[in-house]
Amino acid sequence: MSKNTEAVKIGSAYVGVVVGAGFSTGQEVLKFFTNYGTYSYLAILIAGLMLTFFGRQISKIGNALDAEDHVGAIHYLFGEKLGKIIDYILIFFLYALSVVMIAGAGSAAHESFGVPTWLGSLIMMLAVSFTLLMDFNKIVSALGMVTPFLIVVVTIIAVYFFFKGTLSFNEVNNHIDTSRQPSHLWWWDGILYGALAFSTAFSMMTAIGGDASRRVVAGRGGLIGGLILLVLILMVNSGLLAELDKVNEAAIPTILLGREIHPFVSVALSMIMLLVIYNTIVGLMYSFVARFTVPYSRNYKLLLFGSMIIGYALSFVGFVELVDVIYPLMGYVGLALCIGITVKYFLRKRKGKQHIA
């Protein structure tokens, strides 16, 4: 495999982990960005630059440490005592996000295809469980497989509503729902979303970086993934802004946009949505289970199936309710990770070129 091909594979896996239920349904973008109107683009730029820089750095750190999970990276960033606390907080939230995604799968299946919510979540739980019995390279390939299709469909939606949207750029600020703004500060929510999205991929990208052939390839993969994420968020936001008066009332805003273009676009987006939710749960659950067990051992399988069954039961709390509670809190966990990487980066830079990342 060439260096560029491997880097693109890593970048696609990064995108695959981040763009889960909240992103693909449009809920994350609507919550953190779109309801700031024209300022949403500045907030997205902040988040996208964070995802690009920190994705590159954690991939390089993972490669330098030859990491199989995130423990070594966290201890490198924070030391053993503080690192242990952050480690357990992160792993708790990774599992909590997995529950959110399982709930999102049920909601998406019901909204898109009329499948009962409980059945949609159950099918997703089983698909993820069996995927996580495969070897690591196959898991990475699975994470990146849907990224090209997501880019195509999101591009169609963005271009269509750029020309056909019911709201002009000057009108969008009249339809902002301030109750949906997490902090009511556009720049802070940009930072918080960048930290949130990065935190979901931190553990998996550490392991993927550790598996990369060279450090430069690992870093390039994180860079590519971050830039793709920046473009995707911008495009989804543009489509949502053009129909802001309608999407604020929609459970799954992107499906609403797809239906307005053509039923085929809606169906294609629905299928891709379920696949990216699957991708994210695979990444999160691998990170969770591999943290406490040796991958593919008997204990790994027992913890995998046990935690998936518990997660399925917890998912009945409801998708939107879980997003509102878990996502902002996870943002602060991610912010701690970003601060740790930034401090370590500048400390190492000041000592010269012999640094991990």
N, C-alpha and C positions, 0 to 999 in steps of 0.2 A: 504494500500500500504506500503510495507517495505521501510526502509530508503534507501537501495541500489537501489531498483527499482525506487523510486522517484528521486534519484540522477542521474541515467542513463537517465531518462525522461528529466530532466533539461539539462543534457549535450547534449542530442540529439537535444533539442530545440535550444541550443546555436549554434551547428553546422548548424542546419537548417536555422538560421537567417544569418549566416556569408557566407555560400557557395551559393551565388546567381549567377547572370548571369556572372559576371567576372570570378569567380573561376571555375564554372562548364564548361564554354566554353574554359578555359585555358588561356584567355586573361590576367587575373590578374597575374597568376604565370609566364607567359611568359614575361610580362612587368617588374615585380618587381624582379624576380629571375633568370629565365632560361638564359637570355642573359648576365648573369655574369659568365656563364660556370661553372667551378668547384667551384668557390666561392659562387655559388648559395646555396649550402648546408649550409654554415655558415650563410648566410643571413636568410635562412629559420629557422635555429635553434634560432636565435635572435627573429624572429617574433613569432615562436611557443611558446617560453618561455614567451613572453609578453602576448600572448593570454591565456595561462594557468594561470599565476599569476593574471592578471587583471580580467579575467573571474571569478575566485574564489573570488576575493575581492569585485567586484561590486555585486555579488549574495549575499554575506554576509551583505554588506551595505544595500541592498534592504530589506533583511529580518529583520535586526535590526530596520530599519525605518518603517517597515510594508508598504512598498511603493506600490502605484498603478501606478505611473508614475515616470519619472526621476527627477522631479523638486526638491523634498526633498533631493535627493542624490547630486544634483549639488549645492544646497545651503549649504549642509553639507561640501562639498569639497572646495567650493570657497567663501562662504559667500553670503549674499543676493544681494549686488550690482553687484559684478563681476559675480556671478552666474546667474543673470538675463540676462546679455549679452551673456554668454556662452550658456545658455538655448536656446535663440532665434537663435543663430548661428547654434547650433546642430540641432534644429528642422527644420531649413531651409534646411540643408544638408541631413537630413533624407528624406525629401520630394524630394529633387533633386535626391537622390539615387533611390528612388522609380520610378522616371521617367526613369532613366537609365535602371532599371530592366524591366520596361514595354517595352522599346525599345528592350532590349535583348530578351525578350520573342518573339517578332515579328521576329527578326533576326533568332533565334533558330528554330522557327516553319517553317520559309521559307527555311532555309538551310537544315533542317532535313527531312521535309515532303512535301516541295513544296507549303505550305500554304502561301497565300499573306501576306506580313509583316503586313499590316494594320489589317487583320483579326486575325492573331496570337496575336497581342497586344490587340485587342478588347476582344477576348475570355479570355485572362488572366485578363484583367481589371474587367470583370464581375465575374469571379471565385473568385477573391480576395474580391470584394465588398460583395458578398453574404457570404463568409466565415467570414468576420468581423462583421456580424450580429449575429454570434453564441456567446455562453458564453465563458469566458476566458479559462477555463480548456480545452474546445474543441479546441480552437485556439492553445494552447500549444501542445496538442496531434497532431494536424495537422502539426505543425512545425517540430516535431521529426519523423514523419512517414517515411520519405524517406531516412533518414540517413543510415540505414543498407544497403539499395540497392545501395546507392552511394559508400559506402565502398567496396562492392563486385565488382562493375564494375571498379572502380579505381584500385583496387588490380589486377584484370585481366590485365588491360592495363600496369601497372607498371611491373608486372612479365613477361609478353610477351615481352615487349621491352627491358627488362634487358638482355634477351637471344637473341632476334631477331633484335634489333635495328641496323640501318645501320651505326651509328657512334659509335666508341669506346670511352671510357672515355677520352683517350688522344687526341682525335680529336675534341671534342666539342668546345674548345676554338678557333678553326679556323673558326667557323661559327657564332660567336657572332655578333649581330647587335647592335652596341653601340648607335645608334640613338633611340633605344627602351628603353634605361636605363633612368629612370626618373631623377636621380641626378648624375649618373656615379660613385657613391660610393656605393659598395655593402652593407656595414654595415649600411649606412644611409637608403638605400631603404628597408633593413630588418626591421629597426626600424619604418620607415614610413608605411610599409605594416601592421606590427603588430598593429600600432595605428589606421590605416584605418579600418582594419577588426574588431577591438574591438569597434570602434566608431559606427559601423553599429548595433552592438548588445547591446550597452550600455543601451539604454532605455528599450528594451524588457527584458534584463537580470535583470535589476533593478526591474521591475514588477514581473518577474518570481520568483526572490529571495524573494520578498515581499510576494508571495503566498505560498512559501515553508513552510512545517510543522515546521522545525527547522533550526537554523542558520548553524549547521554543515552539514546538508543535502544540503542547498543552496550552501555552499562553495564547497562541494564535487562534486556537479553537474557542477559547473563552471570549476573545475579542470579536470573532465572527458572530458568535451567538448573541453577544450583547448588542451589536449593531443591527442584527436582524430583529431583535426584540424592540429596539427603538423605532424602527420603521413600521413594524406591525402595530405597535401601540398608537403611533401617529395616524395610521390609516383607519383603525377601528374608531378612534376618537373623531376623525373627520366625518365618518358615516353617521355616528351617533349625534354629533352636533347639528347636522343637516336635518335631523328628525327629532330634535330634543323635546319638542312638545308632545311627541308620542311615546318615545322610548322610556321616559321617566315612569310611566305607568305599566311597563311591560316586565313580566317575570324574567324573560330571556330576550333582551333587546336585540341581539344579533339575528335571532330567528325572525323577529318582526321585520327587520331590514331585508333579510333574504326573501321573505314572502312577497314583499313589495316589488322586488325585481322580477322574480319568476319562481314558480313552485320547485323547479329543478335546483335552483340555487339554495333554496331553503332546505331541501332534502340533502344536498351535498354538504351543506354547512352542518346540518344535524349529525350526519355520520362522522364528519371530521371532529365535531365537538366531542362526541363520545370517545373518539380515538385519542384526542389530546387529554381528556380527563383520565383515560386509561394510562396514558404515558406518565402523567403526573403522579398518580397513585403508585405506579410501579417504582418510580424514582424515590418517592417518599417512604414507601414501605420497605424497600430494600435497605435504605439508610437506617431505618428504625430497627429492623430485625438483625441486620449485620452488626449493629452496635452491641448487641447483647449475646450474640452467638457466633460460632464459626459458620460462614456461609455453606449451605447445602448439607450441614450435619443434621442429625436427628433432632437436636434442640432447635435448630434453625427452622425446620419444618413444623415442629410443634408450636413454636412461638408465632410463626407466620400464620398458620391456620387459626390459632386461638385469637390472635389480635385482629384478624380479618373478621371473624365471627362477632367479636365484641364491637368492632367498628361498624359493622352492618346494623347491629341493634341500636347503637348510638345515633346513627344517621337519621333515625325517624324523628329526631328533634326538628328537622326541617332545614333546607339548604340556605335560604335567605337569612334565617335567624342565626345560623352558625357563622355565615360570612360576616354578619354585623358584629359578632362577639370576637371571633378568633382572629380575623384579619388585622385589625388595628393593633392588637396585642402582639401578634407575630412580627409586625413592623418594628416594634421596639427591640425585640430579640435580634432581628436582622441589623438594626442600627448599632447594637453593641458589637456585632461581628465586623461591620464596616469600619467602625472606629478602631478596633483591634488591628485590622489589616492596614489601615492608613498609618497608624502610629508605627507599626513594625516596618512598613515600607520606608518611611522617612528616616527612622533610626538606622536602618541598614544602608540606605543611600548615603547617609552622612559618614558612615564608616568606610565607604568605598564600594567597589564593584563586587566584592565577594559577599554577596547576599543571596538568600534563598529566592526572594521574589521582589 
